[in-house]
Structure formats: structure tokens, C-alpha cells
Amino acid sequence: MGTLSAQIKKEWLYSSLVWSGVILLLTAINSVHDLLVTPEHRFNNHPFWALQEWAIWYLLTPISFRLLNQLHKQKTSSYILIFVVIFCCSMSYQAIFDLFFYHDVIPSTLVYFAPSHLMVIGVIMAVWHHFMNQHTPPVAETLLVDSGKDKVLLPLNDIIHINSASNYVEVFTSDKTYLKRATLKGVERRLPSKQFIRTHRCHLINLNHVERLQTSPTGSVTIMMKNGQPINLSKTYRRHVKQLCNAA
């Protein structure tokens, strides 16, 4: 739930920042144009015309991201439906707004704005596809590690914690330590996030093997694993680790 909430906040934040930038840019272009041309060629738009025309996208952009994410989770490719729904909403707003504030007839508004709104929706879907749509690789139940000259498929439940070691990671079980040529970040991506959590830039632990969190008189926190192994918990990850441990 926390991950979903953070994702939604990110979508709203990015949408607000981008559209604020677009509106400011359009307003600046309009102002510069009117300064450089003769009075009869000026646009003479209201100072907030760009905000009035495009404010609806502050709302429609994150809604589009949410709808696209839901369709992706349902493994449905009916993206054309979202395209049509968002287009109808944006054009309805534009037609009603221009009718009441500028007394423009609806057909002319639709013809004038349809190309730009279609382009905006296309950009939104492209941005979602490339940046917001995080395809998570299938979570495996084993991790391929080195054991001498051999390769071993190690069950994830047997892993207690994983440490970074230069170009390798050390994978610890109750009775043996294995090596794997990879980065800790790369291994973390392949492991279930609800089971394996980062406690330090060099440490990754299996939440199922945590016994308790031990706080020292100085305020530093150490994770005590069930096998007696202490693991450092840095301030960067402290809040997240405590939330997951309490939830467990």
C-alpha cells in the first residue's frame, strides 16, 4: 500500500511540474510575441489564458497514468479505450469552457483543439510506457550462485542476508557463504521486495530471518538475525525497515 501511495504521489508531482512548465512557457512565448510585433498582430490574450486552456491536464494526466497502470496489471491491452475516454473528457472541458468564457461555437472549438489534445494524449501514453510503466521481472524462488566451480540454485528462503563485495555479492545461509558475480542493486531487483529489504548500501536482508531490532544507548539500530548475526541498519533505511518489521 505504501509503495502504491508513493507511486501515485510521484505521478501527481511529475504531472504538476511538467504542466506548470508548459503553461509558463506558453505564457512567456505569448508575452514575448506581443512585445515584438505591432499592435494589430498581437494575440492580446488574458495573462492566465494558458492556465485556463490547459489546467484540465493537471487532473487528466495522473488519472491517465492510473488507468494505464490498472489495465497493465489486468494484462489488458485495450489502451485505445483510455485514449478515447481521456480525449472526450478533455474536449468536453475545452468546448464548455470556450462556449461560456469566449462564446466560441462548439464545432469550431473541437476542430481547432482536437489535434493538440490528440498529441498531448499520445505524449502521455508514450511517457507512461517508457518511464512510469515499470515492468518488474518475474520473481524467482531461487537464486543462482557460485559454489566453487559449480553453479547452485539456492532457495530464497535459505538466504539470511546478502552483502556487497566489490564486483561480487556474498550470499549467506545458515551453514555456508556463496558468491555471485553481480551488484547488490542488480540482485535486489530480482528478489521479492516484501521479503528482501535493504538495510545499508552494502547489506540486504531476508525479513523472514529477522529476530529483533536492537537500539543502542547512542540511538544506533542493529538488526539481530535469528542465527545471531548482527546487521547494520543505516539511518537512510531505518524508517522503511521498521515499518516492514512491524507489519511482519
N, C-alpha and C positions, 0 to 999 in steps of 0.2 A: 504493500500500500504506500509506503514511504517513497519507494522508487517511482511509482506511478505519479504521485503528487509532485515529486521533483521534476519529472519529465513534463508534466502539464505546466508547471511554473516556468520551465525553460522555454516551452513553446510560446507562452504568452509574452514572456520577456523579449525573446528574439523578434516576435511579430511586432511588438510595440516599438522596439528600437528601429527596426528596418522601416516601418511605415512612417515613423516620425522623421527619419532621414529623408525618405522620399518626399513627404509633404513639405519639409523645409527646403529641399532642393527645388521643387516645382515653384514654391513661393518666391525663392530667390531669383530663379530664371525669369519669372513673370515681372518682378520688380526691375531687374536689370534691363529687360526688353523695353519696358515703358520709359526708362531713363534715356535709352539710346535712340529711340525713334521719335518722330514728330507726333504731336498730339492726336492727329487724325488716325494714326496707325497703332495707337496704344490699345492694350487689352482693357484697361480700366476695370480690372476685376477687384472684387472686395478683398481686403487683406487676408481674410481667412477662407478664400474660395477653395484652396487646395484641401484644407481640412474638411470643409463641408462636403466636397465631392468624394473624397477618398476615406473618410473616417469609418465608414462601414467595414473596411477591410481590417481594422483593428480587431473586430469581432469575428469576421468570417475566416480570417487566416488561421487562427488557432483552432477554430471549430473544424476547419477542413483537415488539419493535421490529426485531430482526434478521430474523425470519421474514417480517414485513411488508415490510421493505426488499427481501428476496430475491424475494418474489412481485412486487413493483413492478418490479424490474429485468427479470424474465421476462415483464413485461406480462401478468400473470395476475391476474384479479380474484376468485380463489377465497378471499376473506378469511374466508368462513364456516368453512372448514376449520381455519384457525388459531384462530378463535373457539372451535370445538368442542374442539380439542386442548388449548388452554390451560385451558378450563373443566373438562375431565376431569381434567387434572393437578392443578388447584387443589382440586377437590372430593375427589379421591382422598387428597391430603395431609390435608385437613381431616377426612375420615371416619376415616382411620387414626389421626391424632393424637388426636382426641376419644375414639376407642374405647380406646386404650391408656392415656391420661392421665386421662380423665374418665369412662370406662366408659359413654359415651353410645352408644345403638344407632345404627347407620349410617343407617337411613331418616330418623330424626328430625334427624340432623346435616345430611343432604342437603337436607331440606325447610327447615331453619332458615337455612342459609348460602347456598343456591342464589341467592336474589335479590341478596344483596350481592355475590357473586362475579360474577354476570352484569353488575351495574352497574360493577364495577371493570374488567372486560374492555372494556366499552363505553367507559369513560373513557380507557383505554389506547389504544384504536383511534382515538378522537377526537383525543387528544393527538398521536399519531403522524401523523395526517392533516394536522393544522394546523401542527405545529411541527417534527417530525422528518423528515417526508417532503418533502425539498427537491426541487421539480420544476425541473430545470435546463433552460432553453430550448435548442432545437436549436442546435448550434454551426454558424455560417455560415462560408463560405470567403472572404467579402468583408466589407468594412465600408463603409457609405455615408458619404461625407464631402463637404464643400463645396469646390468649385473655382471661385472667382469666383461667378458667378450660377448655375452649374450644380451638379448633384449627380453624384458619381462613385462607382462601386463599386470600391473599392480591394482588390486581393487581399491577404489577410492575410500571405502570405509576403513581400510587398514592404515591409511596415511594419517599421521598425527600432526605433522607440520612440515612446511617446506621453507627452506632458506635459500637466499640468493648467494651464489658463489662465482663471481666473475661471469664467464660465458656459460656457466652451468647453474643448475639448481640442485640442492641436496634434498632428497625426499626421505623423511624419517618415518619409520614404522616402529612397532614395539620391540622388534628384535634385529632390525637391520637398517642401514642407510644406503640409499640408492642415488645414483647420479642421472641427470638428464641434461642434454645439451639444449638449453633454451633459456630465455629470460623469465624472470618471475612474473612479469606482466603478461607475457605470452601464455604461460601456464595458467595464470589466474583467469584469463578469458575462456579457457576450455573447461574450467571447473564450475560446478553449480554454486552460484553466488550466495545461496542461503545456507550452504554447508561450509564453504571455504571463504574466509574473510581475511583481509589484510590488517595486520596489527602494527606494521612498521614497513618502511620502504624495502626492508630485507627479509621480512617474515610474512608467511601466510599460514594460517592455522585451520585445522578441521574443528569446527564448532562442536561436533559430537564428542570430541575428546577433551573439552574444557572442563576442569573441575571447579575452579573458582577464580575470582579476580581478587588479587591481594594488593591493598593500598598501604604504602609505607608512611611513616610519620611526616616525611617531606612532601607527600602528595603524589609521588610517582606510583604508577599502577603496573603490576606484573601479572601476567596470565599464568596460572598454575595448571598444567595439563594433568590428566589422570595418571600418567606414568611418572609424575614428579618433576617433569621438565619445566623450568620457568621460561616464559617468553616475554620479551619486552613489548610494552604497549606504548606507542608514542602518542603525544597529545593530538596529533593530526587525526588519528583514527579512534581516539578514546571514546568519543560520544557515540559513534556508529557501533563500535564493538559492544559497549554497554547496553545499547538498545537491543541488539540481537541476542545478547546473553540473557537479558531479562525476558525477552519474548520466548526464548527457548525454555 
